[in-house]
Amino acid sequence: MKPDEIRKMSREDRIRRLNELRLELIKLRMQAHLGTLPNPARIRNIKRDIARILTIMREEELSAKKGK
């Protein structure tokens, strides 16, 4: 997921996507623990997407505070 795509999303969509990614990460970690994970790189990509969403949300929060 690219930062531009995330910025175009509404706040509610970002929160929904963030929750979906966190749930998927939990499932993938369980698969990794059991040894049935087909693509280990997927965990890293999901963690990066979560970080991107959180970063953009924080940037918008700070810019809103600065604008007041």
Summary of the structure (lengths in Angstrom):
residues: 68
radius of gyration: 14.4
end to end distance: 30.5
largest distance: 50.9
contacts: 153
relative contact order: 0.15
helix: 84%
strand: 0%
